Amino acid sequence: MEDWLKQVKDNWNKTADSDWYKSLRTDAKIEALLNDPAKAFHPTVYALINKYFPDLKGKKILLPSSGDNHAAFAFALLGADVTSADISERQLENAA
C-alpha cells in the first residue's frame, strides 16, 4: 500500500476511537436514531431522499465513507438493503 494511503487509513482508524466519534455512538444517540431514522440526515437531504425515494423497501444502497454509520442504520431502518464501506476498518468494526 502506498505510504500516503496507509497514513490516511491509519488516521481514520485512530479517529474512529476518538472521544468525538465515541460521542456519536452513545445509547441516547442510537435510541434517537431508532425512534426517528430521519435524524441521521440534514432536513434538506432527508426531504430530497423522501421526494425521490418515498419507499426505500427493497432498494439497494451503497454508502461509501460511511463514517459513524448513522445514515447506514437509518437507510436500513427505512427498509433499504445497505452496504456500508469505509477505508477505516475501525469505523466498520464500531458500526458492527
LOZATI-500904 format. One record per residue: x, y, z of N, C-alpha, C in turn. Coordinates in Angstrom, 1 decimal, m for minus. Last residue first. Example, Ala and Ser with C-alpha at 12.3 -4.5 7.8 and 13.67 -1.06 7.14 Angstrom:
<atoms>
ATOM / 12.8 / m2.2 / 7.1 / 13.7 / m1.1 / 7.1 / 12.9 / 0.0 / 7.9
ATOM / 13.2 / m5.7 / 7.8 / 12.3 / m4.5 / 7.8 / 13.2 / m3.3 / 7.8
</atoms>
This chain:
<atoms>
ATOM / m20.4 / m2.3 / 13.5 / m20.9 / m3.7 / 13.7 / m21.4 / m3.9 / 15.1
ATOM / m19.3 / 0.1 / 14.0 / m20.6 / 0.1 / 13.5 / m21.2 / m1.3 / 13.7
ATOM / m16.7 / m0.6 / 14.7 / m17.5 / 0.1 / 15.7 / m19.0 / 0.0 / 15.2
ATOM / m15.9 / m1.8 / 12.3 / m15.9 / m2.6 / 13.5 / m16.8 / m1.9 / 14.5
ATOM / m15.9 / 0.5 / 10.6 / m16.8 / m0.6 / 10.3 / m16.9 / m1.5 / 11.5
ATOM / m13.9 / 2.0 / 11.9 / m15.3 / 2.6 / 11.7 / m16.2 / 1.4 / 11.5
ATOM / m11.7 / 0.3 / 11.6 / m12.2 / 0.6 / 13.0 / m13.7 / 1.2 / 12.9
ATOM / m11.1 / 0.3 / 8.9 / m11.7 / m0.9 / 9.5 / m12.3 / m0.7 / 10.9
ATOM / m11.7 / 2.9 / 6.8 / m11.3 / 2.6 / 8.2 / m12.0 / 1.3 / 8.7
ATOM / m12.8 / 3.3 / 4.4 / m11.4 / 3.0 / 4.4 / m10.9 / 2.5 / 5.8
ATOM / m16.0 / 1.8 / 4.1 / m15.2 / 2.8 / 4.6 / m13.7 / 2.4 / 4.6
ATOM / m19.4 / 1.0 / 3.4 / m18.0 / 0.9 / 3.0 / m17.2 / 2.1 / 3.6
ATOM / m22.3 / m0.8 / 3.7 / m21.5 / 0.3 / 4.3 / m20.1 / 0.0 / 3.9
ATOM / m25.2 / m1.5 / 2.1 / m23.8 / m1.9 / 2.1 / m23.0 / m0.7 / 2.6
ATOM / m28.6 / m2.2 / 2.7 / m27.5 / m1.2 / 2.8 / m26.1 / m2.0 / 2.9
ATOM / m31.7 / m2.1 / 1.7 / m30.7 / m3.1 / 1.8 / m29.4 / m2.3 / 1.7
ATOM / m34.2 / m0.2 / 3.4 / m33.3 / m0.4 / 2.3 / m32.3 / m1.5 / 2.7
ATOM / m36.0 / 0.5 / 5.5 / m36.3 / m0.6 / 4.6 / m35.3 / m1.0 / 3.5
ATOM / m35.3 / 2.3 / 7.3 / m36.3 / 2.8 / 6.4 / m36.6 / 1.7 / 5.3
ATOM / m33.2 / 1.1 / 8.6 / m34.5 / 1.2 / 9.3 / m35.7 / 1.6 / 8.4
ATOM / m31.3 / 1.5 / 6.6 / m31.8 / 0.1 / 6.9 / m33.1 / 0.1 / 7.6
ATOM / m31.0 / 4.2 / 6.7 / m31.5 / 3.6 / 5.5 / m32.0 / 2.2 / 5.7
ATOM / m30.0 / 4.3 / 9.4 / m31.3 / 5.0 / 9.0 / m31.8 / 4.4 / 7.8
ATOM / m27.6 / 3.0 / 9.2 / m28.6 / 2.4 / 10.1 / m30.0 / 3.0 / 9.7
ATOM / m26.3 / 4.7 / 7.4 / m26.5 / 3.3 / 7.0 / m27.6 / 2.7 / 7.9
ATOM / m26.2 / 7.1 / 8.8 / m27.0 / 7.0 / 7.6 / m27.3 / 5.6 / 7.2
ATOM / m24.5 / 6.3 / 10.9 / m25.9 / 6.7 / 11.2 / m26.8 / 6.6 / 10.0
ATOM / m21.8 / 5.7 / 10.5 / m22.8 / 4.7 / 10.0 / m24.3 / 5.1 / 10.4
ATOM / m19.7 / 7.3 / 10.9 / m20.4 / 6.8 / 12.1 / m21.5 / 5.8 / 11.8
ATOM / m18.5 / 6.4 / 7.7 / m18.2 / 7.1 / 9.0 / m18.9 / 6.5 / 10.2
ATOM / m18.7 / 5.7 / 5.1 / m19.9 / 5.7 / 5.9 / m19.7 / 6.2 / 7.3
ATOM / m17.7 / 5.8 / 2.4 / m17.2 / 6.7 / 3.5 / m18.3 / 6.8 / 4.6
ATOM / m20.6 / 4.8 / 0.6 / m19.2 / 4.9 / 0.8 / m18.8 / 6.0 / 1.8
ATOM / m23.2 / 2.8 / 0.7 / m22.8 / 4.1 / 1.4 / m21.3 / 4.1 / 1.6
ATOM / m25.4 / 1.7 / m1.6 / m24.0 / 1.6 / m1.2 / m23.7 / 2.9 / m0.6
ATOM / m28.6 / 0.2 / m1.4 / m27.8 / 1.4 / m1.2 / m26.4 / 1.1 / m0.8
ATOM / m31.4 / m1.0 / m3.0 / m30.1 / m1.3 / m2.6 / m29.3 / 0.0 / m2.5
ATOM / m34.8 / m1.3 / m1.9 / m33.8 / m0.6 / m2.6 / m32.4 / m0.9 / m2.1
ATOM / m36.6 / m2.6 / m0.2 / m36.0 / m3.3 / m1.3 / m35.0 / m2.6 / m2.1
ATOM / m38.1 / 0.4 / 0.7 / m38.1 / m1.0 / 0.9 / m37.6 / m1.7 / m0.4
ATOM / m38.3 / 3.1 / 0.5 / m36.9 / 2.6 / 0.3 / m36.9 / 1.0 / 0.4
ATOM / m40.4 / 5.3 / m0.9 / m40.4 / 4.0 / m0.3 / m39.1 / 3.3 / m0.6
ATOM / m39.6 / 7.7 / m2.0 / m40.5 / 7.7 / m0.8 / m40.7 / 6.4 / m0.1
ATOM / m37.3 / 9.0 / m3.4 / m37.4 / 7.6 / m3.0 / m38.3 / 7.5 / m1.8
ATOM / m37.6 / 11.7 / m3.9 / m37.2 / 10.8 / m5.0 / m37.3 / 9.3 / m4.7
ATOM / m38.4 / 12.7 / m1.3 / m39.1 / 13.1 / m2.6 / m38.8 / 12.1 / m3.7
ATOM / m36.7 / 11.5 / 0.5 / m38.1 / 11.2 / 0.6 / m38.9 / 11.6 / m0.7
ATOM / m34.3 / 12.8 / m0.3 / m34.4 / 11.3 / m0.3 / m35.9 / 10.9 / m0.3
ATOM / m35.1 / 15.5 / 0.2 / m34.7 / 15.0 / m1.2 / m34.8 / 13.5 / m1.3
ATOM / m35.4 / 15.4 / 3.0 / m36.6 / 15.8 / 2.1 / m36.3 / 15.4 / 0.6
ATOM / m32.8 / 14.8 / 3.8 / m33.9 / 13.9 / 4.0 / m35.1 / 14.2 / 3.1
ATOM / m31.6 / 17.2 / 3.1 / m31.2 / 15.9 / 2.4 / m32.3 / 14.9 / 2.6
ATOM / m32.8 / 19.0 / 4.8 / m32.9 / 19.1 / 3.3 / m32.6 / 17.9 / 2.6
ATOM / m32.1 / 18.0 / 7.4 / m33.5 / 18.0 / 6.9 / m33.7 / 18.2 / 5.4
ATOM / m29.4 / 15.7 / 7.4 / m29.8 / 17.1 / 7.4 / m31.3 / 17.1 / 6.8
ATOM / m30.0 / 12.5 / 9.0 / m29.8 / 13.3 / 7.8 / m30.1 / 14.8 / 8.1
ATOM / m30.8 / 11.1 / 11.1 / m29.5 / 10.8 / 10.6 / m29.1 / 11.8 / 9.5
ATOM / m33.5 / 11.6 / 11.6 / m32.5 / 12.4 / 12.3 / m31.1 / 12.1 / 11.9
ATOM / m34.9 / 9.6 / 10.3 / m34.7 / 10.9 / 9.6 / m33.7 / 11.7 / 10.3
ATOM / m35.4 / 7.6 / 12.2 / m34.3 / 7.5 / 11.3 / m34.0 / 8.8 / 10.6
ATOM / m36.4 / 7.8 / 15.3 / m36.6 / 8.6 / 14.1 / m35.4 / 8.6 / 13.2
ATOM / m35.7 / 5.7 / 17.0 / m37.1 / 6.3 / 17.1 / m37.4 / 7.2 / 15.9
ATOM / m33.1 / 5.2 / 16.3 / m34.1 / 4.1 / 16.2 / m35.5 / 4.7 / 16.2
ATOM / m32.0 / 7.7 / 17.0 / m32.0 / 7.2 / 15.6 / m33.0 / 6.1 / 15.4
ATOM / m32.3 / 7.6 / 19.7 / m32.9 / 8.7 / 18.9 / m33.0 / 8.3 / 17.5
ATOM / m30.6 / 5.4 / 20.3 / m32.1 / 5.4 / 20.6 / m32.8 / 6.4 / 19.8
ATOM / m28.1 / 6.5 / 19.6 / m28.7 / 5.3 / 18.9 / m30.2 / 5.2 / 19.1
ATOM / m27.9 / 8.5 / 21.5 / m27.9 / 8.8 / 20.1 / m28.5 / 7.7 / 19.3
ATOM / m28.1 / 7.1 / 23.9 / m29.1 / 8.1 / 23.6 / m29.1 / 8.4 / 22.1
ATOM / m25.8 / 5.5 / 23.8 / m27.1 / 4.8 / 23.8 / m28.2 / 5.8 / 23.4
ATOM / m23.4 / 7.0 / 21.5 / m24.0 / 6.8 / 22.8 / m25.3 / 6.1 / 22.7
ATOM / m21.8 / 7.6 / 19.3 / m22.3 / 6.2 / 19.5 / m22.9 / 5.9 / 20.9
ATOM / m20.7 / 10.0 / 19.3 / m21.8 / 9.8 / 18.3 / m22.4 / 8.4 / 18.4
ATOM / m18.7 / 9.9 / 21.1 / m19.9 / 10.7 / 21.5 / m21.0 / 10.5 / 20.5
ATOM / m16.8 / 8.6 / 19.6 / m17.5 / 7.8 / 20.7 / m18.8 / 8.6 / 21.1
ATOM / m15.9 / 10.7 / 18.1 / m16.6 / 9.7 / 17.5 / m17.4 / 8.8 / 18.5
ATOM / m14.6 / 12.2 / 20.2 / m15.7 / 12.8 / 19.4 / m16.5 / 11.7 / 18.7
ATOM / m12.7 / 10.5 / 21.2 / m13.8 / 10.8 / 22.1 / m15.0 / 11.4 / 21.3
ATOM / m11.8 / 8.0 / 18.7 / m11.6 / 9.3 / 19.4 / m12.9 / 9.6 / 20.3
ATOM / m11.8 / 5.9 / 17.1 / m11.8 / 5.6 / 18.5 / m11.6 / 6.9 / 19.3
ATOM / m11.5 / 7.0 / 14.5 / m12.7 / 6.1 / 14.8 / m12.9 / 5.8 / 16.3
ATOM / m9.0 / 8.1 / 14.4 / m10.2 / 9.0 / 14.6 / m11.4 / 8.2 / 15.1
ATOM / m7.5 / 5.8 / 13.8 / m7.3 / 6.5 / 15.1 / m8.5 / 7.4 / 15.4
ATOM / m8.5 / 5.3 / 11.2 / m8.7 / 4.3 / 12.3 / m8.5 / 4.9 / 13.7
ATOM / m7.7 / 7.6 / 10.0 / m9.1 / 7.4 / 10.2 / m9.4 / 6.3 / 11.2
ATOM / m4.9 / 7.3 / 10.1 / m5.5 / 8.4 / 10.7 / m7.0 / 8.2 / 11.0
ATOM / m4.6 / 4.9 / 8.5 / m4.2 / 4.9 / 10.0 / m4.9 / 6.1 / 10.7
ATOM / m5.5 / 5.9 / 6.0 / m6.2 / 4.8 / 6.7 / m5.9 / 4.8 / 8.2
ATOM / m3.5 / 7.9 / 5.6 / m4.9 / 8.2 / 5.6 / m5.7 / 7.2 / 6.4
ATOM / m1.2 / 6.2 / 5.6 / m1.4 / 7.3 / 6.5 / m2.8 / 7.7 / 6.7
ATOM / m1.8 / 4.6 / 3.4 / m1.6 / 4.0 / 4.7 / m1.8 / 5.0 / 5.8
ATOM / m1.6 / 6.5 / 1.4 / m2.9 / 5.8 / 1.6 / m2.9 / 5.2 / 3.0
ATOM / 1.1 / 7.3 / 1.5 / 0.0 / 8.3 / 1.8 / m1.3 / 7.6 / 2.1
ATOM / 2.4 / 4.8 / 0.8 / 2.6 / 5.4 / 2.1 / 1.4 / 6.4 / 2.5
ATOM / 0.5 / 2.2 / m0.8 / 1.3 / 3.4 / m0.8 / 1.3 / 4.1 / 0.5
ATOM / 0.8 / m1.2 / 0.0 / 0.0 / 0.0 / 0.0 / 0.9 / 1.2 / 0.0
</atoms>
